[in-house]
C-alpha cells in the first residue's frame, strides 16, 4: 500500500502562491489516481483537484479552477498542487489521497496523508 506525505503548507498573504507536494512511498505510485482535498475549521472535507495515473486527465473544484494546478511526477512518486492567487477562503488543512479510481469523491480514495496547513491572510 502507498503512504502519502504532504509538505509545503504555510502562511501566505492573499494573492500569493504556494506549492504543495505529496510524496508517496510503499507502493506503485503510478498505479494510483491522486487527489487533493481540504478541510477548513468547522466545515466538511471538500474536493480540490484530482489527476489520473498517467496525468492525462485532471479535475478541479469550481472554487479553485483557473487558480490551482495539479500535476504529478511518477518517476519521483510525487504529486503537486500549485496554488496561485490565494484567497483567505482557501485557508484549510490540505490532504493528499491515493486511490484506484479518479474521482472527486473522498470515499473512493484508500490512502490519506496527515495533511498540511495552509493559511491565507487578508
PyMOL commands that set and color helices and strands:
alter all, ss='L'
color gray80, all
select helices_A, chain A and resi 29-31+74-76+88-90+106-108
alter helices_A, ss='H'
color red, helices_A
select strands_A, chain A and resi 3-7+10-13+18-25+33-39+46-51+58-60+68-73+78-83+92-99+109-112+116-121
alter strands_A, ss='S'
color yellow, strands_A
deselect
rebuild
show_as cartoon
